[in-house]
Amino acid sequence: MTNRKRLVFSFVFIGIFVMSILFPFLARGAEDITTVFIEAKNAIDQARMAGAEKNAPDDLAQARSWLAQAEKKLGDYKSILSRTKYMLKSDGEAVREINYLASMAKVKAQTAEAKAKKIPITEELKDARKDLADYQKSLAVLSKKIAESERLKAEQTKIDAERKALDQDKRKFAELDVQKRKDMEESTKKAAAIENLKRKELAQAQITAERLELRKKIAVMEKEKAVQTDAAKIPHATVKPKDKEIVITLLTANILTSKNVISSDGKDVLDKMGAFLKKHAAGAKVVIRGYTDSTGKAAMKKAKPLSEKIAHQVKQYLVESQGIPTAQLSIEGLGAAQPVASNATATGRSMNRRVEIIVPLTQ
Amino acid sequence: MTSKKSLFLMILFVILVSLCISGPLRGQDISPAMEQELFDAKAALTAAQNAQGERYSAGSVKKAHELLRNAESARSLKDSTRFDQSSRLARAYAELARAFAELKIEEEKLAGTINEIKKAKAETKRITKGQ
């Protein structure tokens, strides 16, 4: 080999050698791989601060591992040999690999941070839920108590209303009772007044009745008096008032002859008697009783038929001459019974021979 | 001596160049373990969606979706490294979305419970005052 050839060969060799050293530096891409490294480191720091060492140690360890790998790659990438290798291989690929490793570190760190943050939040959520359950429980108890209180209040209100209504009813009842008593008193008074009135009316009626009775009695008395007066006007008649009747006594001697027929004086007397009966005894039952005296046994036997005959004579005359209805007159022959004077004397016997005409006063 | 030295340096250079070229050029097949990783990532994403990840961590879910698409694309290019990285990162993002969603749900539950407690306290106070 000539010197010239050797010199050329040496230059070429040295040039290639120098190029192999300088090219990686010259050919380094514009990509800034330090940025992603910083981000990864920051992410790891944040994860650590978030408690990833305790709560997400695996993820944090992975992140650190990825970062370590990335740093190693970067170190390699910076070495001369590697630079030469990357120069020949692909600079972009090397950077991409480093970026990949750093990105993995960053993402894993972020994941560790999220997981680390999640754990205390989950615990806090658990506590909060427990607290909420407690609050809700106490609220339910409180609501229940309030509902019970409301119910009691409503019941109390109802009871009060009922009591009020009862009081009102009582007052009303008392008022009604008072009114009733008043009414009763008034009724009693009215009844008493009515009773008094009735009594008065009764008394008035009694008085009226008594007056009427009195008037009647007076009328009767007046009538009796009139009857007696009129009877007294009959000639030879003796008038004797008895209970509710008057007895007009006519001596036989004044109306009959010795043969026991009506004498002319007797007719006059009987005419007057007839007029009297028409006036004062129209329609009344009049009894004609004949009496004799008691002279001797034989006479005594004939006394009753005689007395009856005398009574019959008087009746017949009154019927025939005065038109007195025969049914109105009845006769009785009592003989010598009920003498009014002694039969021992002629005057007495004369007084015992008599006719009694009993005229009822009341009709 | 000089030629021997030059020859040594030449051989060394060739070895170095071979080493640098041989790695990247040697393509790796997508292994069943890698496929399993993609499957797990999809499952993690479904779990995150079920945990309302789209509502509470939409960015992470979106990132997981993108990474899954990248993985599918890497499979068609038979880029096992990208496939594996995308799958793993997708799974990590999905898990992050799920964890964040669960955290937010717990926080909301806690806030709701605290609010309920406040209401119960207020109700208790009102009732007690009313009494």
Interface residues (C-beta under 8 A of the other chain):
Chain A: M1 R6 F9 S10 F13 I16 F17 S20 T84 K85 M87 L88 K89 S90 E93 R96 E97 Y100 S103 M104 V107 K108 Q110 T111 A114 K115 K117 K118 I121 T122 E124 L125 A128 R129 D131 L132 Y135 Q136 S138 L139 L142 S143 I146 S149
Chain B: T2 S3 S6 L9 M10 F13 L16 V17 L19 C20 I21 G23 P24 T81 R82 Q85 R88 L89 A92 Y93 E95 L96 A99 F100 E102 L103 E106 E107 K109 L110 T113 I114 E116 I117 A120 K121 E123 T124 I127 T128 G130 Q131
